[in-house]
Amino acid sequence: MGSFAGPYQVDTQLPEEMGSITAARQTAREALDGCGYLGRHDDVVLVVSELITNALVHGDGPPALRIRCTPSHVRIEVRDSGPGLPTPREPGPADGWGLNVIGTLSTGWGVTRGAGDGESGKVVWCELAAQVVPQTTAQATPQATSPAQERSRA
């Protein structure tokens, strides 16, 4: 993981093709490394993949990806120009797992109509948080032992 230099943001316009899923995954990995995200990178990459797939399959136009992250928090936004809003479906091979996976892995998700600047379409967003467990003093401070104590443990 990279060292943290402050909040990290990446914005990218992707082509309207299925190969954009791979490009979006790589962008997510680079962003997570860039901000030093402490959570499960695979969860974030999976959510990005699902959001981009949904935009390509159910939306209109090329998707735009925005990732904002810190070591403890990630916000993912995917914009497309389609008017239809996403609705969760019964998860399975016929309809996919998309929004159910996003709902399970994220701390929250939603939809914003337009981009806030008069554009049509929607932004589907979600947020993930690292499960950071603070170290206690006992965990952070190594215990000094004598050679006799080491032999008695063996």
C-alpha positions as CSV (number, residue, x, y, z in Angstrom):
1,M,0.0,0.0,0.0
2,G,1.2,3.5,-0.7
3,S,2.0,6.2,1.8
4,F,-0.8,8.7,2.7
5,A,-0.2,12.2,1.4
6,G,-3.8,13.5,1.9
7,P,-7.2,12.8,0.4
8,Y,-7.0,11.3,-3.0
9,Q,-9.4,11.8,-5.9
10,V,-9.5,10.4,-9.4
11,D,-12.0,11.2,-12.2
12,T,-12.0,9.3,-15.5
13,Q,-14.3,9.1,-18.4
14,L,-14.5,5.5,-19.7
15,P,-15.4,4.3,-23.2
16,E,-18.9,2.7,-23.7
17,E,-17.5,-0.8,-24.0
18,M,-17.1,-3.8,-21.7
19,G,-13.3,-3.4,-21.6
20,S,-14.0,-0.3,-19.4
21,I,-14.6,-2.7,-16.5
22,T,-11.0,-3.8,-16.5
23,A,-9.8,-0.2,-16.8
24,A,-12.0,0.9,-13.9
25,R,-10.7,-1.9,-11.7
26,Q,-7.1,-0.8,-12.4
27,T,-8.0,2.8,-11.7
28,A,-9.5,1.7,-8.3
29,R,-6.4,-0.3,-7.4
30,E,-4.2,2.7,-8.1
31,A,-6.4,5.1,-6.1
32,L,-6.4,2.7,-3.1
33,D,-2.6,2.4,-3.3
34,G,-2.4,6.2,-3.7
35,C,-4.3,7.0,-0.6
36,G,-3.1,4.1,1.6
37,Y,-6.6,2.7,2.1
38,L,-6.5,0.3,5.0
39,G,-9.6,-1.7,4.1
40,R,-10.1,-4.7,1.8
41,H,-9.0,-3.6,-1.6
42,D,-10.8,-6.5,-3.2
43,D,-14.1,-5.3,-1.9
44,V,-13.6,-1.9,-3.4
45,V,-12.5,-3.3,-6.8
46,L,-15.6,-5.6,-6.8
47,V,-18.0,-2.7,-6.1
48,V,-16.3,-0.6,-8.8
49,S,-16.7,-3.5,-11.2
50,E,-20.4,-3.9,-10.4
51,L,-21.2,-0.2,-10.7
52,I,-19.4,0.1,-14.1
53,T,-21.1,-3.1,-15.4
54,N,-24.5,-1.7,-14.3
55,A,-23.8,1.6,-16.1
56,L,-22.8,-0.2,-19.3
57,V,-25.6,-2.7,-19.3
58,H,-28.5,-0.6,-17.9
59,G,-27.4,3.0,-18.5
60,D,-26.8,5.2,-21.5
61,G,-23.6,6.6,-22.8
62,P,-20.0,6.2,-21.6
63,P,-19.7,6.0,-17.8
64,A,-17.7,8.4,-15.8
65,L,-15.9,7.1,-12.7
66,R,-14.9,9.2,-9.6
67,I,-13.1,7.7,-6.6
68,R,-12.4,9.7,-3.5
69,C,-10.5,8.0,-0.7
70,T,-8.5,8.4,2.5
71,P,-6.9,5.6,4.5
72,S,-10.2,4.8,6.2
73,H,-12.9,5.7,3.7
74,V,-13.7,5.4,0.0
75,R,-16.5,7.0,-2.0
76,I,-17.2,5.7,-5.5
77,E,-19.4,7.5,-8.0
78,V,-20.4,6.3,-11.5
79,R,-22.3,8.6,-13.8
80,D,-24.1,7.7,-17.0
81,S,-26.6,9.7,-19.1
82,G,-29.5,7.2,-18.8
83,P,-32.7,8.3,-17.2
84,G,-33.5,4.9,-15.5
85,L,-32.8,4.5,-11.9
86,P,-31.3,1.2,-10.5
87,T,-33.5,-1.1,-8.6
88,P,-32.3,-4.1,-6.6
89,R,-33.3,-7.5,-8.1
90,E,-33.3,-11.0,-6.8
91,P,-29.7,-12.0,-6.8
92,G,-28.7,-14.9,-9.0
93,P,-27.2,-15.9,-12.3
94,A,-30.2,-14.6,-14.4
95,D,-30.1,-11.0,-13.1
96,G,-26.7,-10.8,-11.5
97,W,-25.7,-9.8,-8.0
98,G,-24.9,-6.1,-8.6
99,L,-26.7,-3.9,-6.2
100,N,-27.0,-6.7,-3.6
101,V,-23.2,-7.0,-3.6
102,I,-22.9,-3.2,-3.4
103,G,-25.4,-3.1,-0.5
104,T,-23.6,-5.9,1.4
105,L,-20.0,-4.5,1.0
106,S,-20.7,-0.8,1.4
107,T,-21.7,1.4,4.4
108,G,-24.3,3.1,2.2
109,W,-25.3,3.6,-1.5
110,G,-27.7,5.8,-3.4
111,V,-28.6,7.6,-6.6
112,T,-28.4,11.3,-7.5
113,R,-30.3,12.4,-10.5
114,G,-28.1,14.4,-13.0
115,A,-24.7,15.6,-12.0
116,G,-25.8,18.7,-10.1
117,D,-24.9,20.9,-13.1
118,G,-28.0,20.6,-15.2
119,E,-26.9,17.4,-16.9
120,S,-29.3,14.5,-17.5
121,G,-28.6,11.0,-16.3
122,K,-27.7,9.9,-12.8
123,V,-24.8,9.2,-10.4
124,V,-24.9,5.9,-8.5
125,W,-22.6,6.2,-5.5
126,C,-21.5,4.1,-2.6
127,E,-19.2,4.4,0.3
128,L,-16.9,1.8,2.0
129,A,-15.1,2.1,5.3
130,A,-12.0,0.3,6.5
131,Q,-12.5,-1.7,9.6
132,V,-9.5,-0.2,11.5
133,V,-8.9,-1.8,14.9
134,P,-6.7,0.5,17.1
135,Q,-3.8,-1.2,18.8
136,T,-3.9,-1.3,22.6
137,T,-0.8,-0.3,24.5
138,A,-0.1,-3.9,25.2
139,Q,-0.2,-4.8,21.5
140,A,1.9,-1.8,20.5
141,T,4.6,-2.2,23.1
142,P,6.8,-5.3,22.9
143,Q,7.2,-7.1,26.2
144,A,10.8,-7.4,27.4
145,T,11.8,-11.0,28.4
146,S,14.8,-12.4,30.0
147,P,16.7,-15.4,28.5
148,A,15.4,-17.5,31.4
149,Q,11.8,-16.6,30.5
150,E,12.4,-17.5,26.8
151,R,13.8,-20.9,27.8
152,S,10.8,-21.6,30.1
153,R,8.4,-20.9,27.1
154,A,10.2,-23.5,24.9
